[in-house]
Amino acid sequence: RELQALEYSRQRELPGSTAIDVTCQEAELYLQIGDTATAFLHLERAIEAIPVSGIGLTTEATQAASLARALRMLVALPGPKHAADRRAKYRELLRDLSGAT
């Protein structure tokens, strides 16, 4: 019931309103109860909100580390079948963030 209320409130927030470290924690909760679809959506919303997120996303160590964590979690999740192209985009973003060539 609490997670339902959380999901309801997150769906109504502006993109980038929730800190990425909090989003990772919430996604972990959904994963612990076996709700991979909601975990995927939470992480995806956060990643898609990067352009409107504050500068703290890259200047605060915890936020920058959580961004990489969110991407790692997102590419590891099965996600919806129709999201394969988006997962490929997130893998590329993760490679860019990690400096891999």
C-alpha positions in Angstrom: 0.0 0.0 0.0 2.8 2.4 0.8 4.6 1.5 -2.4 1.3 2.2 -4.3 1.1 5.7 -2.7 4.8 6.3 -3.6 4.2 5.2 -7.2 1.2 7.5 -7.4 3.1 10.5 -6.2 6.1 9.8 -8.4 3.9 9.6 -11.5 2.7 13.2 -10.8 6.1 14.8 -10.1 8.0 16.8 -12.6 10.8 14.9 -14.3 14.0 15.2 -12.3 12.2 16.2 -9.1 13.5 13.2 -7.2 17.2 12.8 -6.5 18.8 10.0 -8.4 20.1 8.3 -5.2 16.6 8.2 -3.8 15.3 6.8 -7.1 17.9 4.0 -6.9 16.8 3.2 -3.4 13.1 3.0 -4.5 14.0 0.8 -7.5 15.8 -1.5 -5.1 12.6 -1.8 -3.0 10.6 -2.7 -6.1 13.2 -5.3 -7.1 13.1 -6.8 -3.6 9.4 -7.5 -4.0 9.9 -8.8 -7.5 8.4 -5.8 -9.3 11.0 -5.4 -12.0 8.6 -3.4 -14.3 8.1 -0.6 -11.8 11.8 -0.6 -10.9 12.6 -0.2 -14.7 10.1 2.6 -15.1 11.4 4.5 -12.0 15.0 4.2 -13.3 14.0 5.1 -16.8 12.1 8.2 -15.7 15.2 9.4 -13.8 17.6 8.8 -16.7 15.3 10.5 -19.2 15.1 13.5 -16.8 18.9 14.1 -17.0 18.5 17.1 -19.3 16.3 18.9 -16.7 18.1 17.7 -13.6 20.1 20.2 -11.6 23.8 20.6 -11.8 24.2 18.6 -8.6 23.6 15.5 -10.7 27.2 15.7 -11.9 28.9 17.9 -9.3 27.8 16.1 -6.1 29.7 12.8 -5.6 26.7 10.8 -4.3 24.5 11.9 -7.2 27.1 11.3 -9.9 27.8 7.8 -8.4 24.0 7.1 -8.2 23.7 8.1 -11.9 26.1 5.4 -12.8 24.4 3.0 -10.5 21.0 3.8 -12.0 22.3 3.1 -15.5 23.9 -0.2 -14.4 20.6 -1.3 -12.8 18.6 -0.2 -15.8 20.6 -2.1 -18.4 20.6 -5.2 -16.2 16.8 -5.3 -15.8 14.8 -7.1 -18.5 12.4 -4.3 -18.9 9.5 -4.4 -21.4 10.2 -6.2 -24.7 9.5 -3.1 -26.7 12.3 -1.3 -24.8 15.2 -3.1 -26.3 16.3 0.0 -28.3 16.1 2.1 -25.2 18.2 -0.3 -23.2 20.8 -0.2 -26.0 20.8 3.6 -25.6 21.3 3.3 -21.9 24.2 0.9 -22.4 25.8 3.4 -24.7 25.3 6.2 -22.2 26.8 4.0 -19.4 29.9 3.3 -21.6 30.2 7.0 -22.3 29.9 7.8 -18.6 32.5 5.2 -17.7 34.9 6.5 -20.3 35.1 3.2 -22.2 35.8 3.3 -25.9 
